[in-house]
């Protein structure tokens, strides 16, 4: 995304404020509908009508949160308490109604719907109307002042009296031009500041309270703990399966071969020699499989050299050309390193199998307390987090550490996968020579 220049930010702020002001019209309609539904609760109809209306309200509030975050830089989290499973029928509708009306976010949003048309006019939208009023002054100075006045319009512009003979008074014309320019300049210069004030107003009512923030945090920790337990169980099953089907089977076969060799040493030395050769080959394969298994659990290069060098080692073994850039002055905690390494490994594997790419770029850096990893390929794009893909598994893996995954993969490519894991760095640990 191209970063705005200061000039662009000042020029766009009034129009953005105007757009936020336009949202107050559907907001007032929804507010009226919600109040009507609340008035019908006593008749029972409101219990059925209110939940769908509150869902519409939440969608509109999500639009506010997204625009405020995009245009002011003030990110507002969704404040809603976790949803429950509801019974079917009237009982479930009643449970949902009670859950929604007991959520503090519902009443804070109703307060927003009531006050925002006034607040937005005097904050975010005000610079737009100042600019518009300034342009109106220029229109008056262009000779339309008398026409507007004769048609019944206001014959004052600020402190300048626009009346018959106005065009014949150069001082009044110049005053109108200067005054209009002043309104335009003030509107443009105050636009970003007014948007920021509006963003803080939005964060005060549309953001989570401490109770809802705590509830959301508990829900997130519960989900990530469950994901971590499931991932650990799946990893243990994989290790057990690999040991049973691989190295264990070879060691059992090798033991049987050694037993046969004991009986053949005196009777058939030649056959015993062949069995010894096969046993030696089986031991080498078993050792190789055990090493691969250990690498799959925790690669030695990751333990010795850190995640940066471990990813570079992955790149060397990858079937596609992979360019790796690492700017990490230190090492995260071992669990974070492991999660980041296996996440990158899975992404590189997916790119080789499904992307049709010719090159891959990996950028790894530590900024603002975050380990940020970006993997880009020049493939055909179209990757998705839906449908139980490997990317969803990666998202769950790093979610255990409060990490997030962002995917940008338009049709035609490129595909950009960004990982962010909060972590602190320790001093680099170098393996002894």
C-alpha positions as CSV (number, residue, x, y, z in Angstrom):
1,X,0.0,0.0,0.0
2,X,1.4,3.4,-1.0
3,X,1.9,5.8,1.9
4,X,0.1,9.1,1.7
5,X,2.1,12.3,1.5
6,X,1.3,15.1,3.8
7,X,-0.3,17.1,1.0
8,X,-2.6,14.2,0.1
9,X,-3.6,13.7,3.7
10,X,-4.6,17.4,4.0
11,X,-6.4,17.4,0.7
12,X,-8.4,14.2,1.4
13,X,-9.3,14.8,5.0
14,X,-12.3,17.0,4.4
15,X,-13.8,14.6,1.9
16,X,-13.3,11.7,4.3
17,X,-15.0,13.6,7.0
18,X,-17.9,14.3,4.6
19,X,-18.2,10.5,3.9
20,X,-18.3,9.8,7.6
21,X,-21.0,12.4,7.9
22,X,-23.0,10.6,5.2
23,X,-22.9,7.4,7.3
24,X,-24.9,9.2,10.0
25,X,-28.1,9.1,7.8
26,X,-28.4,5.3,7.7
27,X,-27.2,5.3,11.4
28,X,-30.2,7.5,12.3
29,X,-32.6,5.1,10.4
30,X,-31.2,2.1,12.2
31,X,-31.4,4.0,15.6
32,X,-35.0,4.7,15.0
33,X,-35.7,1.0,14.1
34,X,-33.9,-0.2,17.2
35,X,-35.9,2.1,19.4
36,X,-39.1,0.9,17.8
37,X,-38.1,-2.7,18.4
38,X,-37.2,-1.9,22.0
39,X,-40.7,-0.4,22.5
40,X,-42.2,-3.6,21.3
41,X,-40.3,-5.9,23.7
42,X,-43.2,-5.9,26.1
43,X,-45.4,-7.4,23.4
44,X,-42.9,-10.1,22.6
45,X,-42.4,-8.8,19.0
46,X,-39.3,-6.9,20.0
47,X,-37.5,-10.0,21.2
48,X,-37.7,-11.3,17.6
49,X,-37.0,-8.0,15.9
50,X,-34.2,-6.6,18.0
51,X,-31.4,-9.3,17.4
52,X,-31.4,-8.9,13.6
53,X,-31.4,-5.1,13.9
54,X,-28.5,-5.2,16.3
55,X,-26.6,-7.4,13.8
56,X,-27.2,-4.7,11.2
57,X,-26.0,-2.2,13.7
58,X,-22.8,-4.1,14.4
59,X,-22.1,-4.4,10.6
60,X,-22.5,-0.6,10.4
61,X,-20.2,-0.1,13.4
62,X,-17.6,-2.4,11.8
63,X,-17.7,0.0,8.8
64,X,-17.1,2.9,11.1
65,X,-14.2,1.1,12.8
66,X,-12.6,0.1,9.5
67,X,-12.8,3.7,8.1
68,X,-11.6,5.3,11.3
69,X,-8.7,2.9,11.4
70,X,-7.9,3.5,7.7
71,X,-8.2,7.3,7.7
72,X,-7.0,8.2,11.2
73,X,-4.6,5.4,12.1
74,X,-6.6,4.8,15.4
75,X,-7.3,1.1,15.3
76,X,-10.5,0.1,17.1
77,X,-11.0,-3.6,18.1
78,X,-14.4,-5.2,18.0
79,X,-15.8,-5.0,21.5
80,X,-18.5,-7.8,21.5
81,X,-18.6,-10.5,24.1
82,X,-18.2,-14.0,22.7
83,X,-21.3,-15.5,21.1
84,X,-22.9,-18.6,22.6
85,X,-24.6,-21.6,21.1
86,X,-28.3,-21.0,21.2
87,X,-31.2,-23.5,21.4
88,X,-33.5,-23.7,18.4
89,X,-36.9,-22.0,18.5
90,X,-38.3,-19.3,20.7
91,X,-36.1,-20.4,23.6
92,X,-33.0,-19.8,21.5
93,X,-34.3,-16.4,20.3
94,X,-34.9,-15.3,23.9
95,X,-31.4,-16.4,24.9
96,X,-29.9,-14.5,22.0
97,X,-32.0,-11.4,22.9
98,X,-30.8,-11.6,26.6
99,X,-27.2,-12.0,25.5
100,X,-27.3,-9.0,23.2
101,X,-29.0,-6.6,25.5
102,X,-26.6,-7.7,28.4
103,X,-23.6,-6.8,26.2
104,X,-22.3,-3.3,27.2
105,X,-21.2,-2.8,23.6
106,X,-24.9,-2.8,22.5
107,X,-25.8,0.2,24.7
108,X,-22.6,2.1,23.9
109,X,-23.4,1.7,20.2
110,X,-26.9,3.0,20.7
111,X,-25.4,6.0,22.4
112,X,-23.1,6.4,19.4
113,X,-26.1,6.3,17.0
114,X,-27.8,9.0,19.0
115,X,-24.9,11.4,19.4
116,X,-22.8,10.8,16.3
117,X,-24.8,13.0,13.8
118,X,-24.0,16.0,16.1
119,X,-20.4,15.0,16.9
120,X,-19.5,14.2,13.3
121,X,-20.8,17.6,12.1
122,X,-18.6,19.5,14.6
123,X,-15.5,17.3,14.1
124,X,-14.8,15.2,11.0
125,X,-17.3,16.9,8.6
126,X,-16.7,20.5,9.7
127,X,-13.6,21.0,7.5
128,X,-15.6,19.9,4.4
129,X,-18.3,22.4,5.1
130,X,-15.7,25.1,5.7
131,X,-14.2,24.3,2.3
132,X,-17.6,24.3,0.7
133,X,-18.5,27.6,2.3
134,X,-15.2,29.0,1.0
135,X,-16.1,27.9,-2.5
136,X,-19.5,29.4,-2.1
137,X,-17.8,32.8,-1.4
138,X,-15.9,32.6,-4.6
139,X,-19.1,31.8,-6.4
140,X,-20.6,35.0,-4.9
141,X,-17.6,37.0,-5.9
142,X,-17.9,35.8,-9.5
143,X,-21.1,37.8,-9.9
144,X,-23.8,35.4,-8.6
145,X,-24.2,37.2,-5.3
146,X,-26.9,39.6,-6.5
147,X,-28.7,36.8,-8.4
148,X,-28.8,34.6,-5.3
149,X,-29.9,37.6,-3.2
150,X,-32.7,38.6,-5.6
151,X,-33.9,34.9,-5.7
152,X,-34.5,35.1,-1.9
153,X,-31.1,33.7,-0.8
154,X,-29.0,35.1,2.1
155,X,-27.5,38.4,1.2
156,X,-24.7,38.1,3.7
157,X,-21.4,36.2,3.3
158,X,-19.7,36.3,6.7
159,X,-19.4,40.0,7.5
160,X,-19.8,41.1,3.8
161,X,-23.2,42.3,2.7
162,X,-24.1,40.9,-0.7
163,X,-26.8,43.2,-2.1
164,X,-27.6,45.4,-5.1
165,X,-24.5,47.2,-6.3
166,X,-22.2,44.6,-4.7
167,X,-20.3,44.0,-7.9
168,X,-19.6,47.7,-8.2
169,X,-17.8,47.8,-4.8
170,X,-14.3,46.2,-5.4
171,X,-13.6,46.2,-1.7
172,X,-16.5,43.9,-1.0
173,X,-15.6,41.6,-3.9
174,X,-12.0,41.4,-2.7
175,X,-13.2,40.8,0.9
176,X,-15.4,38.0,-0.3
177,X,-12.6,36.3,-2.2
178,X,-10.1,36.6,0.7
179,X,-12.7,35.4,3.2
180,X,-13.6,32.4,1.0
181,X,-9.9,31.6,0.6
182,X,-9.6,31.8,4.4
183,X,-12.4,29.3,4.9
184,X,-10.9,26.9,2.4
185,X,-7.4,27.1,4.0
186,X,-8.8,26.6,7.5
187,X,-10.9,23.7,6.3
188,X,-7.9,22.0,4.6
189,X,-5.5,22.6,7.5
190,X,-7.9,21.4,10.2
191,X,-9.1,18.3,8.4
192,X,-6.5,15.8,9.7
193,X,-6.8,17.1,13.3
194,X,-10.6,17.0,13.2
195,X,-10.5,13.5,11.8
196,X,-8.2,12.5,14.7
197,X,-10.6,14.0,17.2
198,X,-13.4,12.0,15.6
199,X,-11.2,8.9,15.8
200,X,-10.7,9.3,19.5
201,X,-14.5,9.8,19.9
202,X,-15.0,6.6,18.0
203,X,-12.5,4.7,20.1
204,X,-14.2,5.8,23.3
205,X,-17.6,4.3,22.4
206,X,-16.9,1.7,19.6
207,X,-13.9,0.1,21.3
208,X,-14.0,-2.7,23.9
209,X,-14.5,-2.0,27.6
210,X,-12.2,-3.6,30.1
211,X,-14.7,-6.4,30.8
212,X,-15.3,-7.2,27.1
213,X,-11.5,-6.9,26.4
214,X,-10.9,-9.4,29.2
215,X,-13.6,-11.8,28.0
216,X,-12.2,-11.6,24.4
217,X,-8.7,-12.3,25.8
218,X,-10.0,-15.3,27.7
219,X,-11.7,-16.6,24.6
220,X,-8.6,-16.2,22.5
221,X,-6.4,-17.9,25.1
222,X,-8.9,-20.8,25.3
223,X,-8.9,-21.2,21.6
224,X,-5.1,-21.0,21.2
225,X,-4.7,-23.4,24.1
226,X,-7.0,-25.9,22.4
227,X,-5.1,-25.4,19.2
228,X,-1.8,-25.9,20.9
229,X,-3.0,-29.2,22.6
230,X,-4.4,-30.4,19.2
231,X,-1.1,-29.6,17.4
232,X,1.0,-31.3,20.1
233,X,-1.2,-34.4,20.0
234,X,-1.0,-34.5,16.2
235,X,2.8,-34.0,16.3
236,X,3.1,-36.9,18.8
237,X,1.0,-39.1,16.6
238,X,3.2,-38.2,13.6
239,X,6.4,-39.0,15.5
240,X,4.9,-42.3,16.8
241,X,3.8,-43.3,13.2
242,X,7.2,-42.4,11.7
243,X,9.0,-44.3,14.4
244,X,6.7,-47.3,14.0
245,X,6.7,-47.4,10.2
246,X,10.3,-46.4,9.7
247,X,13.2,-46.8,12.0
248,X,11.5,-49.3,14.4
249,X,10.5,-51.6,11.5
250,X,14.1,-51.5,10.2
251,X,15.6,-52.2,13.6
252,X,13.3,-55.2,14.1
253,X,14.2,-56.5,10.6
254,X,17.9,-55.9,11.4
255,X,17.6,-57.9,14.7
256,X,16.0,-60.8,12.8
257,X,18.8,-60.7,10.3
258,X,21.4,-60.8,13.0
259,X,19.7,-63.8,14.6
260,X,19.7,-65.6,11.2
261,X,23.4,-64.7,10.8
262,X,24.3,-66.4,14.1
263,X,22.9,-69.7,12.7
264,X,24.5,-69.3,9.3
265,X,28.0,-68.3,10.3
266,X,29.2,-72.0,10.4
267,X,26.8,-73.5,7.9
268,X,26.7,-70.9,5.1
269,X,29.2,-68.1,5.6
270,X,28.5,-66.6,2.1
271,X,24.8,-66.2,2.9
272,X,25.7,-64.8,6.4
273,X,28.0,-62.3,4.6
274,X,25.1,-61.1,2.4
275,X,22.8,-60.8,5.4
276,X,25.5,-58.8,7.2
277,X,25.6,-56.4,4.2
278,X,21.9,-56.0,4.2
279,X,21.9,-55.4,8.0
280,X,24.5,-52.7,7.6
281,X,22.4,-51.0,4.9
282,X,19.3,-51.2,7.1
283,X,21.2,-49.7,10.0
284,X,22.3,-46.8,7.7
285,X,18.7,-46.2,6.5
286,X,17.4,-46.4,10.1
287,X,20.0,-43.8,11.2
288,X,19.1,-41.6,8.2
289,X,15.4,-41.8,9.1
290,X,16.1,-41.0,12.8
291,X,18.1,-38.0,11.7
292,X,15.2,-36.8,9.5
293,X,12.8,-37.4,12.4
294,X,15.0,-35.3,14.7
295,X,15.2,-32.5,12.1
296,X,11.4,-32.6,11.9
297,X,11.1,-32.2,15.6
298,X,13.8,-29.5,16.1
299,X,16.5,-29.1,13.4
300,X,20.0,-28.8,14.9
301,X,20.7,-25.7,12.8
302,X,17.7,-24.0,14.4
303,X,19.0,-24.9,17.9
304,X,22.6,-23.9,17.1
305,X,22.3,-20.9,14.7
306,X,18.8,-19.5,15.1
307,X,15.8,-19.1,12.9
308,X,17.5,-16.9,10.4
309,X,20.2,-19.4,9.5
310,X,17.6,-22.2,9.7
311,X,15.4,-20.5,7.1
312,X,18.5,-20.0,4.9
313,X,19.2,-23.7,5.2
314,X,15.6,-24.4,4.1
315,X,16.2,-22.2,1.1
316,X,19.3,-24.1,0.0
317,X,17.3,-27.4,0.0
318,X,14.2,-25.9,-1.7
319,X,13.5,-26.9,-5.4
320,X,12.9,-23.2,-6.3
321,X,15.3,-20.3,-6.1
322,X,14.7,-18.7,-2.7
323,X,16.2,-15.3,-1.7
324,X,16.4,-14.8,2.0
325,X,17.0,-11.5,3.8
326,X,17.3,-11.6,7.6
327,X,17.6,-8.5,9.8
328,X,17.3,-10.0,13.3
329,X,19.9,-8.9,15.8
330,X,19.4,-11.5,18.4
331,X,17.3,-14.6,19.0
332,X,13.6,-15.0,20.0
333,X,12.6,-17.5,22.6
334,X,13.1,-21.1,21.4
335,X,9.3,-21.8,21.2
336,X,8.8,-18.7,19.0
337,X,11.8,-19.6,16.9
338,X,10.4,-23.1,16.3
339,X,6.9,-21.8,15.4
340,X,8.4,-19.3,13.0
341,X,10.7,-21.9,11.4
342,X,8.0,-24.5,10.8
343,X,5.5,-21.8,9.6
344,X,8.0,-20.7,6.9
345,X,8.8,-24.3,6.1
346,X,5.1,-25.0,5.5
347,X,4.7,-21.8,3.4
348,X,7.7,-22.7,1.2
349,X,6.4,-26.3,0.7
350,X,2.9,-24.9,-0.3
351,X,4.6,-22.5,-2.7
352,X,6.5,-25.3,-4.4
353,X,3.5,-27.6,-4.7
354,X,0.7,-25.2,-5.6
355,X,1.8,-21.7,-6.6
356,X,3.4,-22.3,-10.0
357,X,6.1,-19.8,-8.9
358,X,9.6,-19.4,-10.4
359,X,11.1,-17.5,-7.5
360,X,10.4,-16.9,-3.8
361,X,11.6,-14.1,-1.5
362,X,11.7,-14.3,2.3
363,X,12.2,-11.2,4.4
364,X,12.6,-11.6,8.1
365,X,13.1,-8.7,10.5
366,X,12.4,-7.6,14.1
367,X,10.7,-4.3,14.6
368,X,8.6,-2.7,17.4
369,X,8.7,-5.9,19.4
370,X,7.5,-8.0,16.5
371,X,9.2,-10.7,14.5
372,X,7.9,-10.0,11.0
373,X,8.3,-12.6,8.2
374,X,7.1,-11.9,4.7
375,X,7.2,-14.7,2.1
376,X,6.5,-13.6,-1.5
377,X,6.3,-15.8,-4.6
378,X,5.7,-14.8,-8.3
379,X,3.1,-17.6,-8.8
380,X,-0.4,-17.5,-10.2
381,X,-2.0,-16.4,-6.9
382,X,-5.5,-17.3,-5.7
383,X,-4.4,-18.7,-2.4
384,X,-7.0,-18.7,0.4
385,X,-7.3,-19.3,4.1
386,X,-10.6,-21.1,3.6
387,X,-11.3,-24.8,3.1
388,X,-8.9,-26.2,5.8
389,X,-5.7,-25.2,4.0
390,X,-2.2,-25.5,5.4
391,X,-2.3,-21.7,5.9
392,X,-5.1,-22.1,8.4
393,X,-2.9,-24.6,10.3
394,X,-0.1,-22.1,10.3
395,X,-2.4,-19.4,11.6
396,X,-3.4,-21.6,14.5
397,X,0.2,-22.6,15.2
398,X,1.4,-18.9,15.5
399,X,-1.9,-17.9,17.2
400,X,-0.6,-19.8,20.3
401,X,2.0,-17.0,20.6
402,X,-0.5,-14.2,19.8
403,X,0.9,-14.2,16.3
404,X,-1.2,-13.2,13.2
405,X,-1.1,-14.2,9.6
406,X,-2.1,-11.9,6.7
407,X,-2.5,-13.2,3.2
408,X,-2.6,-11.2,-0.1
409,X,-3.0,-13.4,-3.1
410,X,-5.0,-11.9,-6.0
411,X,-5.6,-14.0,-9.1
412,X,-2.5,-13.7,-11.3
413,X,-0.3,-13.2,-8.3
414,X,1.9,-12.4,-6.5
415,X,1.2,-14.2,-3.3
416,X,2.4,-12.4,-0.1
417,X,2.1,-14.2,3.2
418,X,3.0,-12.0,6.3
419,X,3.6,-13.4,9.7
420,X,3.9,-11.3,12.9
421,X,4.9,-12.8,16.2
422,X,5.4,-10.6,19.3
423,X,8.7,-11.5,21.0
424,X,11.7,-10.0,22.6
425,X,15.3,-10.8,21.4
426,X,18.1,-12.2,23.4
427,X,21.8,-12.0,22.4
428,X,22.8,-14.3,19.5
429,X,23.9,-17.8,20.6
430,X,26.6,-19.2,18.4
431,X,27.4,-22.8,18.4
432,X,31.0,-23.7,19.4
433,X,33.3,-24.6,16.6
